C-alpha cells in the first residue's frame, strides 16, 4: 500500500551557494501534515511553482524521514554564469510518497 501527501512552501535564499556537503544550516524543515507509518521509505519530489526571479532556482532536499524533510532553494550554475546562491522568494510544491 502506498501513501501520498502534498504541500507547498515559500522559500528564498539570502545565503551564498552551499559548497560543503552535509551542511544543512541554511535548509528549512518541512513537517508532513500527517506522519507516514514508522519504517516507511519516503521519497520527496519538489517542483518550482512560480517564476519570480530571472535566474533558474535550484532545489535541494535532504534528511527525508517519515515525519518530514529539509529543503533549500538557491540559484544554479548556468554555463559561464556563476551563481551567488541567492534567489528571491519562490513557491515550491512537493509530493511525498512511500515506495
C-alpha positions as protocol buffer text, in pm:
chain_id: "A"
residue {
  index: 1
  type: UNK
  ca { x: 0 y: 0 z: 0 }
}
residue {
  index: 2
  type: UNK
  ca { x: 132 y: 344 z: -95 }
}
residue {
  index: 3
  type: UNK
  ca { x: 67 y: 668 z: 87 }
}
residue {
  index: 4
  type: UNK
  ca { x: 88 y: 1015 z: -72 }
}
residue {
  index: 5
  type: UNK
  ca { x: 93 y: 1367 z: 73 }
}
residue {
  index: 6
  type: UNK
  ca { x: 135 y: 1702 z: -97 }
}
residue {
  index: 7
  type: UNK
  ca { x: 210 y: 2056 z: 9 }
}
residue {
  index: 8
  type: UNK
  ca { x: 386 y: 2378 z: -75 }
}
residue {
  index: 9
  type: UNK
  ca { x: 637 y: 2606 z: 89 }
}
residue {
  index: 10
  type: UNK
  ca { x: 755 y: 2958 z: 8 }
}
residue {
  index: 11
  type: UNK
  ca { x: 1135 y: 2969 z: 4 }
}
residue {
  index: 12
  type: UNK
  ca { x: 1401 y: 3229 z: -67 }
}
residue {
  index: 13
  type: UNK
  ca { x: 1776 y: 3217 z: -36 }
}
residue {
  index: 14
  type: UNK
  ca { x: 1968 y: 3501 z: 124 }
}
residue {
  index: 15
  type: UNK
  ca { x: 2271 y: 3275 z: 170 }
}
residue {
  index: 16
  type: UNK
  ca { x: 2559 y: 3202 z: -67 }
}
residue {
  index: 17
  type: UNK
  ca { x: 2561 y: 2875 z: -256 }
}
residue {
  index: 18
  type: UNK
  ca { x: 2642 y: 2583 z: -25 }
}
residue {
  index: 19
  type: UNK
  ca { x: 2982 y: 2428 z: -102 }
}
residue {
  index: 20
  type: UNK
  ca { x: 3020 y: 2196 z: 200 }
}
residue {
  index: 21
  type: UNK
  ca { x: 2848 y: 1861 z: 166 }
}
residue {
  index: 22
  type: UNK
  ca { x: 2628 y: 1784 z: 464 }
}
residue {
  index: 23
  type: UNK
  ca { x: 2599 y: 2145 z: 587 }
}
residue {
  index: 24
  type: UNK
  ca { x: 2222 y: 2188 z: 627 }
}
residue {
  index: 25
  type: UNK
  ca { x: 2227 y: 2501 z: 844 }
}
residue {
  index: 26
  type: UNK
  ca { x: 2060 y: 2705 z: 566 }
}
residue {
  index: 27
  type: UNK
  ca { x: 1785 y: 2448 z: 495 }
}
residue {
  index: 28
  type: UNK
  ca { x: 1421 y: 2480 z: 601 }
}
residue {
  index: 29
  type: UNK
  ca { x: 1241 y: 2197 z: 785 }
}
residue {
  index: 30
  type: UNK
  ca { x: 908 y: 2086 z: 633 }
}
residue {
  index: 31
  type: UNK
  ca { x: 686 y: 1868 z: 851 }
}
residue {
  index: 32
  type: UNK
  ca { x: 430 y: 1643 z: 682 }
}
residue {
  index: 33
  type: UNK
  ca { x: 64 y: 1712 z: 773 }
}
residue {
  index: 34
  type: UNK
  ca { x: 49 y: 1351 z: 899 }
}
residue {
  index: 35
  type: UNK
  ca { x: 350 y: 1129 z: 967 }
}
residue {
  index: 36
  type: UNK
  ca { x: 396 y: 834 z: 735 }
}
residue {
  index: 37
  type: UNK
  ca { x: 389 y: 491 z: 905 }
}
residue {
  index: 38
  type: UNK
  ca { x: 709 y: 413 z: 1102 }
}
residue {
  index: 39
  type: UNK
  ca { x: 972 y: 241 z: 888 }
}
residue {
  index: 40
  type: UNK
  ca { x: 832 y: 383 z: 563 }
}
residue {
  index: 41
  type: UNK
  ca { x: 1064 y: 454 z: 272 }
}
residue {
  index: 42
  type: UNK
  ca { x: 956 y: 805 z: 171 }
}
residue {
  index: 43
  type: UNK
  ca { x: 1058 y: 999 z: -141 }
}
residue {
  index: 44
  type: UNK
  ca { x: 1001 y: 1373 z: -192 }
}
residue {
  index: 45
  type: UNK
  ca { x: 955 y: 1530 z: -536 }
}
residue {
  index: 46
  type: UNK
  ca { x: 983 y: 1912 z: -529 }
}
residue {
  index: 47
  type: UNK
  ca { x: 892 y: 2142 z: -819 }
}
residue {
  index: 48
  type: UNK
  ca { x: 909 y: 2521 z: -855 }
}
residue {
  index: 49
  type: UNK
  ca { x: 556 y: 2663 z: -895 }
}
residue {
  index: 50
  type: UNK
  ca { x: 643 y: 3029 z: -962 }
}
residue {
  index: 51
  type: UNK
  ca { x: 876 y: 3235 z: -1182 }
}
residue {
  index: 52
  type: UNK
  ca { x: 969 y: 3536 z: -965 }
}
residue {
  index: 53
  type: UNK
  ca { x: 1341 y: 3558 z: -1030 }
}
residue {
  index: 54
  type: UNK
  ca { x: 1509 y: 3575 z: -1371 }
}
residue {
  index: 55
  type: UNK
  ca { x: 1770 y: 3309 z: -1283 }
}
residue {
  index: 56
  type: UNK
  ca { x: 1696 y: 2938 z: -1256 }
}
residue {
  index: 57
  type: UNK
  ca { x: 1627 y: 2829 z: -897 }
}
residue {
  index: 58
  type: UNK
  ca { x: 1777 y: 2506 z: -772 }
}
residue {
  index: 59
  type: UNK
  ca { x: 1609 y: 2291 z: -507 }
}
residue {
  index: 60
  type: UNK
  ca { x: 1794 y: 2060 z: -269 }
}
residue {
  index: 61
  type: UNK
  ca { x: 1618 y: 1807 z: -44 }
}
residue {
  index: 62
  type: UNK
  ca { x: 1788 y: 1633 z: 248 }
}
residue {
  index: 63
  type: UNK
  ca { x: 1707 y: 1418 z: 552 }
}
residue {
  index: 64
  type: UNK
  ca { x: 1375 y: 1272 z: 435 }
}
residue {
  index: 65
  type: UNK
  ca { x: 1205 y: 1084 z: 720 }
}
residue {
  index: 66
  type: UNK
  ca { x: 854 y: 962 z: 791 }
}
residue {
  index: 67
  type: UNK
  ca { x: 778 y: 1299 z: 959 }
}
residue {
  index: 68
  type: UNK
  ca { x: 927 y: 1550 z: 711 }
}
residue {
  index: 69
  type: UNK
  ca { x: 1234 y: 1672 z: 525 }
}
residue {
  index: 70
  type: UNK
  ca { x: 1482 y: 1957 z: 483 }
}
residue {
  index: 71
  type: UNK
  ca { x: 1470 y: 2177 z: 172 }
}
residue {
  index: 72
  type: UNK
  ca { x: 1683 y: 2462 z: 36 }
}
residue {
  index: 73
  type: UNK
  ca { x: 1648 y: 2698 z: -258 }
}
residue {
  index: 74
  type: UNK
  ca { x: 1944 y: 2852 z: -440 }
}
residue {
  index: 75
  type: UNK
  ca { x: 2030 y: 2959 z: -790 }
}
residue {
  index: 76
  type: UNK
  ca { x: 2201 y: 2704 z: -1010 }
}
residue {
  index: 77
  type: UNK
  ca { x: 2523 y: 2741 z: -1205 }
}
residue {
  index: 78
  type: UNK
  ca { x: 2442 y: 2804 z: -1571 }
}
residue {
  index: 79
  type: UNK
  ca { x: 2729 y: 2778 z: -1819 }
}
residue {
  index: 80
  type: UNK
  ca { x: 2972 y: 3066 z: -1780 }
}
residue {
  index: 81
  type: UNK
  ca { x: 2739 y: 3248 z: -1537 }
}
residue {
  index: 82
  type: UNK
  ca { x: 2832 y: 3168 z: -1179 }
}
residue {
  index: 83
  type: UNK
  ca { x: 2557 y: 3186 z: -921 }
}
residue {
  index: 84
  type: UNK
  ca { x: 2596 y: 3358 z: -586 }
}
residue {
  index: 85
  type: UNK
  ca { x: 2328 y: 3122 z: -448 }
}
residue {
  index: 86
  type: UNK
  ca { x: 2085 y: 3399 z: -359 }
}
residue {
  index: 87
  type: UNK
  ca { x: 1734 y: 3389 z: -501 }
}
residue {
  index: 88
  type: UNK
  ca { x: 1405 y: 3572 z: -444 }
}
residue {
  index: 89
  type: UNK
  ca { x: 1101 y: 3401 z: -293 }
}
residue {
  index: 90
  type: UNK
  ca { x: 952 y: 3118 z: -496 }
}
residue {
  index: 91
  type: UNK
  ca { x: 669 y: 2877 z: -415 }
}
residue {
  index: 92
  type: UNK
  ca { x: 787 y: 2517 z: -415 }
}
residue {
  index: 93
  type: UNK
  ca { x: 526 y: 2244 z: -443 }
}
residue {
  index: 94
  type: UNK
  ca { x: 613 y: 1898 z: -318 }
}
residue {
  index: 95
  type: UNK
  ca { x: 476 y: 1546 z: -336 }
}
residue {
  index: 96
  type: UNK
  ca { x: 585 y: 1287 z: -82 }
}
residue {
  index: 97
  type: UNK
  ca { x: 509 y: 918 z: -125 }
}
residue {
  index: 98
  type: UNK
  ca { x: 607 y: 582 z: 14 }
}
residue {
  index: 99
  type: UNK
  ca { x: 790 y: 341 z: -215 }
}
